[in-house]
Amino acid sequence: MIEVSGLNKRYGTFTAVKDLSFTVQPGEVMGLVGPNGAGKTTTLRCAAGIIPPTAGTLRVGGIDLAADPVAAKRQLAFLPDEPRLFDHLTVRQHLTFAAKIYQVPEADARAAALLAELEIADKANQLPAELSRGMKQKLVIACGLLHAPKVLYFDEPLTGLDPLGIRRMKDTIRRLAREGAAIILSSHLLSLLEEVCTHVLIMKQGERIAVGTLPEVVAQFSNGETGVSLEEVFIRATGNSET
Amino acid sequence: MALLRALLYLRLTSVANLVRSRLLRLRQPKYLIGGIAGAAYVWFFFIRGLGPRSNSQTLALAFGDGRAEIFAAIILSVFILLIWVLPSDSPGLSFSEPEVAFLFPAPLSRAQLIHYKLLDGLVTSLLGAIFFALVSTGLRHGWLEALRHFGAWWVLNANLALHQSLAAFAIGRLSALGLNVTWRRTLLVGGAILTVVVLVTVAFRSGADALGFLLWPARFIVRPFLVDHAGLYVLALLPPLGLLALQYFAVHRLASPFEEASIVRAQKTAEVVANMRAGKAVHLGGSKQKARPDPFRLGPRLPAEFALLWKNLLVAPSYLNRKVFLGALVLSFTGLTWLRAQAHLDGPKIAMAVGVLALVLLAYLLLFGPQLARFDLRGDLLHADMLKAWPLPGWRVVLGGLLAPALLLSGIAWVLVFTAAVGLSPLPGKALWLTPQLRVAALAAITLILPALCALQLLVPNGATLLFPAWAQTGRGATGGMDVMGQRMIFFVGQFICLLLALLPAVLAAAATIFLTQWLIGSSAAVLLASLPVLAILLLELWFGVHWVGLRFEALDISAELRP
């Protein structure tokens, strides 16, 4: 569902991502981890078609993002770490706007269902300034799910959420994966990855350090020890770099 | 079409919600009073005709009808040249953070995004044109005249906006080819000079109108401002509209990848807006904020007020520093001394004009400076919970907050007073009473009292912020609108009245001192002596004021006043 092959991203002489390749199949949740500056957000932005790669091929649902970006983007949703909303659109109007951009049929019914599911139906006519951080995050998720994407990119999805919101977010990610979505999730919270992800991709300085299922990656860095945590694996893989 | 519908939906819904929220907040008395003051200002100054006359009339009166077009075209040409020469990190198309978040991952092609932003820019130009038409002519000369101005402003705004995008993309392409900023500037300025020289030479030999030819694109754009006849006006609109279409096409064809630069610009813009709303120093131009050296050594024995001074000097704009003030003083002295020696060039008169201008600027500084220099308690009020946790009485927090802006405003005021003292030398045979000794005494006296006066002026908005926290700009809520404009006008009037009240006893004391002592010690010494009671009164007022504002700060219930 998500195929990344030979991805490179350079800014002048600085290489943010170097020769990165991986795939994420439907139903899989890949956790993207690495120290600060590892190139996680750049990778997500390239994979979502937000910024163009310098080299490499990105395919979403079998469609080449460079060759047919519109068709490829129709299948994906990008959920950023900070909820960035229009100051003067209400919750409901944000969904209407997203529906127009993605040309979602029967958008009103779907928006109402999403608002109810995310428990923000009572905030439908409020402006972003009147919402808490968690409510804004829920609105961004509702906008992202409106067109039923088959591919989702989450950048630090738990930032600013309360314990109940965190639990609901984890449930949502798991449910989407069960329903067949391919998901990439970037986070510093290794416990989240252990709970939610089926696969892990560890990056450092723009390069892939390890990729595979959780047990595979743990085995790669456990040196024959048993009960090695993902945190320990991360530290061994990245050489005690700052997270 | 789907994109166009989405754009229309976004813009129309946003405007409707903005208007609705502004109207709804008029239910609160603070906004209602501000709204009435703001509306009265707009009505009387821009609609009923108490404001400036229309710009075409002003230009025509100043230069004559023929020369007005040339003058306006020169200004526009210089502006366009600056767009190309001055450094800019503009991505060509500026998206906001929500636009980046919603539109970049959306199923839209790059061409659609470019169309979206260009059309959005044209819509924004319409709003700008309404504002400028209101300010420049209003409804004083009827609806037709207002519409005429609106059209002229729109083609000007829209052409400039598109030209900025065009220049940014062209510069981006030139940079990609290896042309750095220095080469670009050299080539552009050199090319402009060469063009002017060639055209003037050709014109000189052939008798043609070189200037007219050189300025023709800019003349086409400004002409709608200057024609009165309806038919001619419509004809005058056609060339700028054609240029608009041409530029739209050129931007669309020239657009290079803008996504990364747009994301960076959106983040910077969001940061600037957040800082402006919080009343913090704003770093424009996209330059990266640099770490600055300590303004002075903050020793452990210094009182806590100095820690606030130290912190606020670091927060204040970096160009307000010792070197700049000293440089300005040296420049002012050498420049004005040289000017005064150039009698054949009317130097003394020009120096006198500079002196008068310095005095006018000083008056503006004392009135408006305290409203702008917000790196004091007002800037820190969003962190009031932290300030209130400090083991300091309120008056010391207030005093510490006042020190940095008072010092920096005093620095500017000293430069202006010094400039006025050097420039305002009486012409030979005139104002014989204004002797050099008297000027030096007046300069010394004013220099002595300025810091106290600046601190007192700063105390007024700080006190007002604590007294009416809901009226103050504390970084929450919308900061625009007619009601907010009215609120600021009311604050400004309050500031002016406080200045008069504070100065009244000081001026009376100064007058009494000069009157009683000038016969004994001479007028110069009397002026110098009068500064002492003035300083004493201002310091006394400041002492009472700081303690009173300190009490207000201690009594401030943050949860009730500043939380949403």
Interface residues (C-beta under 8 A of the other chain):
Chain A: Y11 R45 A48 G49 I50 I51 P52 P69 V70 A71 A72 K73 R74 L76 A77 F78 P80 R84 L85 F86 D87 H88 L89 T90 Q93 T96 F97 A98 K100 I101 Y102 Q103 L127 A129 V140 C143
Chain B: A2 L3 R5 A6 Y9 L10 T13 S14 V15 N17 L18 S21 E97 P98 V100 A101 F102 L103 F104 P105 A106 P107 L108 S109 R110 P257 E259 E260 I263 G477 P564
